Amino acid sequence: MDRRGFVKRTCLGSAGLFLGGFGPNIQEGILLPVPPPIQVCGLKDFKTSPLGMPGLFPGRVVQVSDPRSIAGNRVSQGIIRRMLELGMKELTGESTVRAAWLKFIEPTDIVGIKINPSGAPACCSSPELVREIISALQDLRVPPHNIVVYDRYEYEMDIGSYQTLLPPGVRIEGIQEGFHDDSGYDPKVYCEARFFVEWETRSYMASLVAHGLTKIINVPTMKDHSASGVTGCLKNLGYGTFSNVARSHRAPYSFTDPLIGVMCSVEPLRSKAVLHIMDGTRQVWHGGPLTQAQDFIYPAGTLYLGTDPVAVDTIELEAIERKRRERGAPSVWDVDPKNITANPEEFYRDPAKNLFYRRPGHIASGGKLGLGISDLKHIDHRVLAG
C-alpha cells in the first residue's frame, strides 16, 4: 500500500469493516487530518456479480469527441447518438450496437440511470444523452417502467426538467425530497465514521439501489469539485447513493478521500454499477459542482465510456488539470494556504481560490479498493473522432 496506509476488510457474512490505520497525510508539505476508521455494512446475503466494478473491461476508457455535439450550451442529439454508438462498439469490441448493450443489460433487468443534475441548467447530465441511453434500452425490449432515471435530490431533478424532457413511461425518481428526508434509505446498509463532531455518523444506502434495481448505468458529468478535486464516476455513484455525505467535508478539510471509494465498494452498489458513460459535452474546470458561470464551462464535446470508474475518472482528472493549466489556474492538487478562502463568492469568481484542500487522491484510493486502475501507464485510453 502507499503512503495513505491501508484499508483492511474483515468479512462477517456480507458485512465488512474498513479499518483506519492511515499514516500521516502529507501533501506537498502540508499535514492534513488523518481519516478516521470507516465501518461498512453491506447488504446481507447479496450475490456479487462479475459485471460489477471494475467490470468487463478494467482499465479501458473510450473517448469519443465531436466539437459539433454542443454549441451555445445546446447538445445535438443526432451527433450524441452517433458518438454513443461508436463508443459502445469500441468499448465492447462488438460489431453492432445491440450486441454491445447486451454485454451489460438483459430485457428482464430493472435498470437505473444515475444522472448528475447538480449544477443545472448550466451543466448537468444532458437529457439528450439520457434519451439515447433510454432508446438503446428500449431497443433491447426493457419496458419503460423498468427504466429508472434517478438521483439523490428530487428538487435538483426538477431544476433540470427531466420530468418533461424524457420519454413517457420511464420512471424519474428522487431518493429524498428534502435535506432531512431519510425515508428512501435502508438503515441496514451503511458506512459509519465520525469525521468532525457530527451527531449522525452513518450514511445509508438508497433503498432503490439496494433492493429496487438490478443494473445501474452511471452518467456523471465532467467537473472539478471544491472538496474532492473532481466529481466523476466514483463521486456520482457514492455520494449520489448514500445519505448524509456533506458531513465528510468541513472547510477547509475534506475526507472525500477515502470515503468516496469506500462507498462505491459497498455491495450491492459495486455489483450493480456495470457501465459508466461520462457526459463530457461540457467541462467545468472551476467552480464545480454548482457554478453557472460560462467562463468556467468549456464545451469539450466529449463522451467517456468504460466499465472501470477509476480509469475513467483518472482520464477526467488529467483533462481538467490540462484545462486549468491552459487558463493559468492552480492544480486541483494545490494545498497552498494562501489560495484557501472562506468566502464562497470569492471562490466562484476567482479560479485561483478554493474552499477546501481538495482530495483528488480519492480516485487512486478507489483503485486501492479494487474498483479499477488509476495508473495512466496501465490505462487503455482509446480516442475516437465522432
C-alpha positions as CSV (number, residue, x, y, z in Angstrom):
1,M,0.0,0.0,0.0
2,D,1.1,3.6,-0.4
3,R,1.7,6.5,2.0
4,R,-2.0,6.7,2.8
5,G,-1.7,3.5,4.8
6,F,-4.0,0.6,4.2
7,V,-7.7,-0.2,4.1
8,K,-8.5,-3.6,5.5
9,R,-11.7,-5.5,5.1
10,T,-12.8,-8.2,7.5
11,C,-15.9,-10.1,6.3
12,L,-18.6,-11.1,8.7
13,G,-21.2,-12.6,6.3
14,S,-21.9,-9.7,4.0
15,A,-20.8,-7.1,6.4
16,G,-17.4,-5.5,6.2
17,L,-15.2,-3.4,8.5
18,F,-12.8,-1.0,6.9
19,L,-10.2,-0.1,9.5
20,G,-8.3,3.1,9.7
21,G,-4.5,2.6,10.0
22,F,-3.9,5.6,7.9
23,G,-0.5,7.2,8.4
24,P,0.2,11.0,8.4
25,N,-1.4,12.5,5.3
26,I,1.2,14.9,3.9
27,Q,0.6,16.6,0.6
28,E,3.2,19.0,-0.7
29,G,4.5,19.6,2.8
30,I,1.0,20.3,4.3
31,L,-0.1,17.9,7.0
32,L,-3.8,17.2,6.6
33,P,-6.0,15.4,9.1
34,V,-5.8,11.6,9.2
35,P,-9.0,9.9,8.0
36,P,-10.9,8.0,10.8
37,P,-11.8,4.4,10.6
38,I,-14.8,3.7,8.4
39,Q,-17.1,0.8,9.3
40,V,-19.1,-0.7,6.4
41,C,-22.2,-2.9,6.4
42,G,-23.3,-4.2,3.0
43,L,-26.5,-6.0,2.0
44,K,-26.8,-9.4,3.7
45,D,-26.5,-12.5,1.5
46,F,-26.2,-10.5,-1.7
47,K,-24.6,-12.5,-4.5
48,T,-21.9,-10.5,-6.2
49,S,-21.7,-10.1,-10.0
50,P,-18.7,-10.3,-12.3
51,L,-20.1,-7.3,-14.2
52,G,-19.5,-5.1,-11.1
53,M,-16.7,-2.6,-10.8
54,P,-14.2,-2.7,-12.4
55,G,-16.4,-4.6,-14.8
56,L,-15.7,-6.5,-18.0
57,F,-13.0,-4.2,-19.3
58,P,-10.7,-3.0,-16.5
59,G,-8.5,-0.1,-17.4
60,R,-10.2,0.6,-20.8
61,V,-11.5,4.1,-21.4
62,V,-13.1,5.1,-24.8
63,Q,-13.1,8.8,-25.5
64,V,-15.3,10.0,-28.4
65,S,-15.1,13.6,-29.3
66,D,-17.0,15.8,-31.8
67,P,-17.0,19.6,-31.4
68,R,-20.3,19.8,-33.3
69,S,-22.0,17.9,-30.4
70,I,-22.5,21.2,-28.4
71,A,-23.0,24.8,-29.5
72,G,-24.3,27.6,-27.3
73,N,-24.8,25.1,-24.5
74,R,-27.1,23.2,-26.7
75,V,-26.4,19.5,-27.3
76,S,-27.1,17.9,-30.7
77,Q,-29.0,14.6,-30.1
78,G,-28.2,13.2,-33.5
79,I,-24.4,13.7,-33.0
80,I,-24.6,12.3,-29.5
81,R,-26.4,9.2,-30.8
82,R,-23.5,8.6,-33.2
83,M,-20.9,9.2,-30.5
84,L,-22.6,6.8,-28.1
85,E,-22.9,4.1,-30.7
86,L,-19.2,4.4,-31.7
87,G,-18.2,4.4,-28.1
88,M,-20.2,1.3,-27.2
89,K,-18.9,-0.7,-30.1
90,E,-15.3,0.3,-29.4
91,L,-15.6,-0.5,-25.7
92,T,-17.0,-3.9,-26.2
93,G,-15.4,-5.0,-29.5
94,E,-18.9,-5.8,-30.8
95,S,-19.8,-5.1,-34.5
96,T,-23.4,-4.0,-33.7
97,V,-24.8,-1.5,-31.1
98,R,-27.4,-4.0,-29.9
99,A,-24.7,-6.7,-29.2
100,A,-22.7,-4.1,-27.3
101,W,-25.5,-3.2,-25.0
102,L,-26.4,-6.9,-24.5
103,K,-23.0,-7.3,-22.8
104,F,-24.4,-5.4,-19.8
105,I,-28.2,-5.4,-20.0
106,E,-30.9,-8.1,-20.3
107,P,-34.5,-7.4,-21.2
108,T,-35.6,-8.5,-17.7
109,D,-33.4,-6.1,-15.9
110,I,-34.6,-3.1,-13.9
111,V,-32.2,-0.5,-15.0
112,G,-31.2,2.6,-13.1
113,I,-29.7,5.5,-14.9
114,K,-27.8,7.5,-12.3
115,I,-27.7,11.1,-13.6
116,N,-26.0,14.2,-12.1
117,P,-28.5,17.1,-12.1
118,S,-26.3,19.1,-9.7
119,G,-25.4,22.4,-11.5
120,A,-28.4,22.5,-13.8
121,P,-29.1,24.3,-16.0
122,A,-25.5,25.3,-16.8
123,C,-24.0,21.8,-16.5
124,C,-25.8,18.5,-15.8
125,S,-26.3,15.1,-17.4
126,S,-27.6,16.1,-20.8
127,P,-31.2,15.0,-21.4
128,E,-30.2,14.3,-25.0
129,L,-27.7,11.7,-23.8
130,V,-30.1,10.2,-21.3
131,R,-32.7,9.9,-24.0
132,E,-30.3,8.0,-26.2
133,I,-29.5,5.6,-23.4
134,I,-33.2,5.0,-22.8
135,S,-33.7,4.4,-26.5
136,A,-30.9,1.8,-26.5
137,L,-32.5,0.0,-23.5
138,Q,-35.9,0.0,-25.2
139,D,-34.3,-1.5,-28.3
140,L,-33.3,-4.4,-26.0
141,R,-37.0,-4.7,-25.0
142,V,-36.5,-3.3,-21.5
143,P,-40.0,-2.0,-20.6
144,P,-40.2,1.8,-19.9
145,H,-41.5,1.1,-16.3
146,N,-38.3,-0.9,-15.7
147,I,-36.1,2.1,-16.6
148,V,-35.5,4.4,-13.6
149,V,-33.7,7.8,-14.0
150,Y,-32.7,8.8,-10.5
151,D,-30.6,11.0,-8.3
152,R,-30.4,11.8,-4.6
153,Y,-32.3,15.1,-4.5
154,E,-35.7,15.4,-6.2
155,Y,-35.5,19.2,-6.3
156,E,-32.3,19.1,-8.4
157,M,-34.0,16.8,-10.9
158,D,-36.9,19.3,-11.0
159,I,-34.5,22.1,-11.9
160,G,-33.1,20.0,-14.7
161,S,-36.7,19.5,-16.0
162,Y,-36.0,15.8,-16.6
163,Q,-39.7,15.0,-16.0
164,T,-40.7,16.9,-19.1
165,L,-37.6,16.1,-21.3
166,L,-37.6,12.3,-21.0
167,P,-39.9,9.8,-22.7
168,P,-43.3,8.9,-21.1
169,G,-43.5,5.8,-19.0
170,V,-39.9,6.0,-17.8
171,R,-39.7,6.4,-14.0
172,I,-38.0,9.5,-12.7
173,E,-37.2,9.3,-9.0
174,G,-35.5,11.4,-6.4
175,I,-34.3,9.4,-3.4
176,Q,-35.2,12.2,-1.0
177,E,-37.4,15.2,-1.2
178,G,-35.5,17.5,1.2
179,F,-32.3,17.6,3.1
180,H,-33.6,15.8,6.1
181,D,-35.8,13.1,4.4
182,D,-34.3,9.7,5.2
183,S,-37.3,7.6,4.2
184,G,-35.7,6.4,1.0
185,Y,-32.7,4.7,2.6
186,D,-32.1,1.3,4.0
187,P,-30.9,1.5,7.7
188,K,-29.2,-1.9,7.4
189,V,-26.8,-0.9,4.7
190,Y,-24.4,1.9,5.7
191,C,-21.0,3.4,6.1
192,E,-20.1,4.7,9.6
193,A,-17.4,7.2,10.6
194,R,-17.1,10.3,12.7
195,F,-15.2,12.9,10.6
196,F,-15.7,16.0,12.7
197,V,-18.1,16.4,15.5
198,E,-21.3,15.4,13.7
199,W,-24.1,13.7,15.7
200,E,-25.2,11.3,12.9
201,T,-22.2,9.2,12.0
202,R,-23.9,6.9,9.5
203,S,-24.6,7.3,5.8
204,Y,-27.2,4.9,4.5
205,M,-27.6,3.3,1.0
206,A,-30.7,4.2,-1.0
207,S,-33.3,1.5,-0.9
208,L,-33.9,1.9,-4.6
209,V,-30.2,0.9,-5.2
210,A,-30.1,-1.8,-2.5
211,H,-33.4,-3.5,-3.5
212,G,-35.1,-1.9,-6.5
213,L,-32.6,-2.1,-9.3
214,T,-30.7,-4.9,-10.9
215,K,-28.3,-2.8,-13.0
216,I,-27.0,0.7,-13.0
217,I,-25.7,2.9,-15.8
218,N,-23.8,5.7,-14.4
219,V,-24.0,9.1,-16.3
220,P,-21.8,11.6,-14.4
221,T,-20.7,15.0,-15.7
222,M,-17.2,16.3,-16.1
223,K,-16.5,18.8,-13.4
224,D,-13.9,20.0,-10.9
225,H,-15.1,19.9,-7.3
226,S,-14.1,22.2,-4.4
227,A,-13.8,19.3,-1.9
228,S,-12.9,16.2,-3.8
229,G,-10.9,17.7,-6.7
230,V,-13.1,16.4,-9.4
231,T,-16.6,14.8,-9.5
232,G,-16.8,11.9,-11.9
233,C,-18.0,8.3,-11.9
234,L,-17.0,7.5,-8.4
235,K,-18.4,10.5,-6.7
236,N,-21.6,10.5,-8.7
237,L,-22.2,6.9,-7.6
238,G,-21.1,7.1,-4.0
239,Y,-22.4,10.5,-2.9
240,G,-25.5,10.1,-5.1
241,T,-26.4,6.8,-3.5
242,F,-25.8,7.3,0.2
243,S,-27.3,9.8,2.7
244,N,-25.6,12.3,4.9
245,V,-22.5,12.8,2.8
246,A,-21.9,16.5,3.3
247,R,-20.5,15.8,6.7
248,S,-17.4,14.4,5.1
249,H,-16.1,17.9,4.3
250,R,-16.0,20.9,6.5
251,A,-13.9,23.8,5.2
252,P,-11.0,23.7,4.7
253,Y,-10.7,20.0,5.3
254,S,-12.2,17.1,3.4
255,F,-12.4,13.3,3.9
256,T,-13.9,12.6,0.5
257,D,-10.7,10.6,0.2
258,P,-11.2,7.8,1.1
259,L,-15.0,7.9,1.7
260,I,-16.0,8.1,-2.0
261,G,-14.2,4.9,-2.9
262,V,-15.3,3.1,0.3
263,M,-19.0,3.9,-0.6
264,C,-18.6,2.6,-4.1
265,S,-17.2,-0.6,-2.8
266,V,-20.3,-1.4,-0.7
267,E,-22.5,-4.2,-2.1
268,P,-24.8,-4.2,-3.9
269,L,-23.8,-0.9,-5.4
270,R,-20.4,-2.2,-6.6
271,S,-22.0,-5.2,-8.4
272,K,-24.9,-3.3,-9.9
273,A,-22.9,-0.4,-11.5
274,V,-22.0,-2.1,-14.8
275,L,-21.4,0.8,-17.2
276,H,-20.2,4.4,-16.9
277,I,-20.9,7.0,-19.6
278,M,-19.4,10.3,-18.6
279,D,-21.1,13.3,-20.2
280,G,-18.1,15.5,-21.2
281,T,-20.0,17.7,-23.6
282,R,-19.4,20.4,-21.0
283,Q,-16.3,20.5,-18.9
284,V,-16.5,22.6,-15.7
285,W,-12.8,23.4,-14.9
286,H,-13.5,25.7,-11.9
287,G,-16.4,26.4,-9.6
288,G,-17.8,22.9,-9.5
289,P,-20.1,21.4,-8.9
290,L,-22.6,24.2,-8.9
291,T,-21.2,27.0,-11.0
292,Q,-23.4,28.7,-13.5
293,A,-20.5,30.9,-14.9
294,Q,-20.0,30.1,-18.5
295,D,-16.4,31.5,-18.3
296,F,-15.6,28.3,-16.3
297,I,-17.5,25.9,-18.6
298,Y,-15.7,24.6,-21.7
299,P,-17.7,23.0,-24.5
300,A,-15.5,19.9,-24.7
301,G,-17.9,17.9,-26.9
302,T,-16.7,14.6,-25.5
303,L,-18.1,11.3,-24.1
304,Y,-16.0,8.9,-22.0
305,L,-17.2,5.2,-21.7
306,G,-15.9,2.4,-19.6
307,T,-16.7,-0.3,-17.0
308,D,-13.8,0.9,-14.8
309,P,-14.8,4.1,-12.9
310,V,-11.3,4.7,-11.6
311,A,-9.8,4.7,-15.1
312,V,-12.5,7.0,-16.5
313,D,-12.0,9.4,-13.5
314,T,-8.3,9.3,-14.0
315,I,-8.6,10.5,-17.6
316,E,-11.2,13.1,-16.5
317,L,-8.7,14.4,-13.9
318,E,-6.0,14.7,-16.5
319,A,-8.3,16.7,-18.8
320,I,-9.4,19.1,-16.1
321,E,-5.8,19.6,-14.9
322,R,-4.8,20.4,-18.5
323,K,-7.6,22.9,-18.9
324,R,-6.7,24.6,-15.6
325,R,-3.0,24.9,-16.8
326,E,-4.2,26.5,-20.0
327,R,-6.2,29.0,-18.1
328,G,-3.5,29.7,-15.5
329,A,-5.4,28.2,-12.6
330,P,-3.7,26.2,-9.8
331,S,-3.8,22.5,-9.9
332,V,-6.6,20.7,-8.1
333,W,-3.8,19.1,-6.0
334,D,-2.8,22.6,-4.8
335,V,-2.5,22.9,-1.0
336,D,-1.1,26.5,-0.7
337,P,-2.9,28.0,2.3
338,K,-2.9,31.4,0.5
339,N,-5.3,30.0,-2.0
340,I,-7.9,28.9,0.5
341,T,-10.8,31.3,1.1
342,A,-13.8,31.2,3.4
343,N,-15.7,33.4,1.1
344,P,-17.8,31.4,-1.4
345,E,-18.4,34.4,-3.6
346,E,-14.6,34.8,-4.0
347,F,-14.3,31.1,-4.9
348,Y,-17.0,31.3,-7.6
349,R,-15.4,34.3,-9.3
350,D,-11.6,33.6,-8.9
351,P,-10.1,30.3,-10.2
352,A,-7.1,30.8,-8.1
353,K,-9.2,30.3,-4.9
354,N,-10.7,27.3,-3.3
355,L,-12.8,26.5,-0.2
356,F,-11.0,23.2,0.7
357,Y,-7.8,21.4,0.5
358,R,-9.1,19.3,-2.4
359,R,-8.7,15.5,-2.4
360,P,-8.4,14.2,-6.0
361,G,-6.5,11.3,-4.4
362,H,-9.9,9.7,-3.8
363,I,-9.6,8.2,-7.4
364,A,-6.4,6.3,-6.6
365,S,-7.9,5.2,-3.3
366,G,-10.7,3.7,-5.2
367,G,-8.1,1.8,-7.2
368,K,-6.6,0.5,-3.9
369,L,-10.0,-0.9,-3.1
370,G,-10.1,-2.9,-6.3
371,L,-12.6,-0.6,-8.1
372,G,-10.3,0.0,-11.1
373,I,-6.9,1.2,-12.4
374,S,-5.6,4.6,-11.7
375,D,-2.1,4.3,-13.2
376,L,-2.1,6.1,-16.5
377,K,0.6,3.8,-17.8
378,H,-1.8,0.9,-17.5
379,I,-4.9,2.6,-18.8
380,D,-6.0,1.6,-22.3
381,H,-7.2,5.1,-23.4
382,R,-8.8,4.9,-26.9
383,V,-9.6,8.2,-28.6
384,L,-12.1,8.4,-31.4
385,A,-13.4,11.2,-33.5
386,G,-17.2,11.3,-33.7
